[in-house]
Amino acid sequence: MQAILGVIFHFIGGFASGSFYIPYKKVKGWAWESYWIVGGIFSWLIVPPLAAFLTIPGYIDIIKNTDGGILGLTYFFGVLWGIGGLTYGLGVRYLGVALGSSIILGLCSVFGALIPSIYYDFNPSPGKDTFTDLITSSWGQMVLIGVLVCVIGIIICGKAGAMKEKDLAAENKANNVEFKIGLGLFVSIVSGILSACFAFGIDAGKDMANVANEAWKAANPGDGEFLFQNNVTYVVILWGGLTTNLIWCMILNARNKTFSDYGNSKTPLLRNYIFSALAGTTWFLQFFFYGMGESKLGNGPSSWILHMAFIILVANTWGLALNEWKGVRKGTLTTVIVGIVAIILSILIVGYGNSLK
């Protein structure tokens, strides 16, 4: 029953993440940087402390009493993840919800499995798996097979993107006038690599979650693990994400002279703020439910993989619903489906490999 609940929570989180960009499509007359940072203020500054306040008594004291080195490392991974989150928005902007999300999240899942093991080869730590462990164990070899399948899937998706660009140019049916395969692939690769830093941030700030967990279990003996223990860690990670995105969006506002967006009466201001806030809040809900799912499954790597798989499925469902592949040849559509299936298969292989440990 606990595992079933964990899967359900991960599905809800995946649905939130795969759907969060949809409200942004309802924003009218604003530049990308304007609606992105308005939504981001809700994602990274307003909603996370509110969630922590509602679920963890004394969460501020937990943060205050945490070692400065732990806080700094958690924040640092948040900054790196913030770059990944920023380029995620650009990847979806230039490639569409379906293709952009598939490439980014596929990379995110496999790098989340590989980068920590490489780090621990150079900096061994008790209980942490190294890259040597991966290549010398049956479970690790399964993970590496999954990584290879993911790379193949991403290459196939990239090929589908190039075919789509050619099809739309030939048909003169540019459903997404911002579709740019080269730039989109570049920012998606950057995003996929750095977005994995959120998982590293959760690991770096685990001491805060442990304090919240132990306090809850002391007050509720026999009730298992605390569903919301990670909410205190999210607050610190997302400060880092806010820092990165705020700086970049302000630079873009200045460069593009779009500061006037926030008060432009010629645009539907109230509607724009509401939909941006909805997008930002929906985005945060992915990790709210991710933490609940992880507390039930009790396996961080496998939870991360499952979370990514659900996001890819939901994002691609939205991509079809939004006609992002309308006007392309049947061969192009078949190619992207094959690529997406390969990415999902790779995630399942990596998750299976982790389960063999």
Secondary structure, DSSP 4 states (H G I P E B T S, - for coil): -HHHHHHHHHHHHHHHHHHTTGGGGG--S--HHHHHHHHHHIIIIIHHHHHHHHHSTTHHHHHHTS-HHHHHHHHHHHHHHHHHHHHHHHHHHHH-HHHHHHHHHHHHHHHHHHHHHHHHHHS--TTPPPHHHHHHSHHHHHHHHHHHHHHHHHHHHHHHHHHHHHHHHHHT--SSTT--HHHHHHHHHHHHHHHTHHHHHHHHTHHHHHHHHHHHHHHSTTS-S-TTTTHHHHHHHHHHHHHHHHHHHHHHHHHHT-GGGGG-TTS-HHHHHHHHHHHHHHHHHHHHHHHHHHHHH--HHHHHHHHHHHHHHHHHHHHHHTTTTTT--HHHHHHHHHHHHHHHHHHHHHHHHHHT-
